[in-house]
């Protein structure tokens, strides 16, 4: 994507300002603020708050994008997919647990699992992409 002349100029100004800041000692920066009659504690707090707000806004934007992508992906997947027969489903889940031991540890809590528990786990593993239904007989 080609940058506009204005974007390149802003990028150059930003890079120049950052280079100037990097080459300026902390003491020189403090002196500039003192000479301007500014309170360093107040400036630091304002800067901290502004950066926190920028980061929070960026995180909210990323979260909204991820949520939209997840919803779009969920909408594109069939919700009523046919599961394999329960015995085959047990084999598939067991194979997946052998391949992904951390997943198996998260699932076990010392109880015997019902067929419905296994079916739900199967659906979750499909949703996570660890099981591909098209690789198994339905």
Buried (B, 14 or more C-beta within 10 A) or exposed (E): EEEEEEEEEEEEEEEEEEEEEEEEEEEEEEEEBEEEEEEEEEEEEEEEEEEEEEEEEEEEEEEEEEEEEEEEEEEEEEEEEEBBEEEBBBEBBEEBBEEBEEBBEEBEEEEEBEEEEBBEBBBBBBEEEBBEBEEBEE
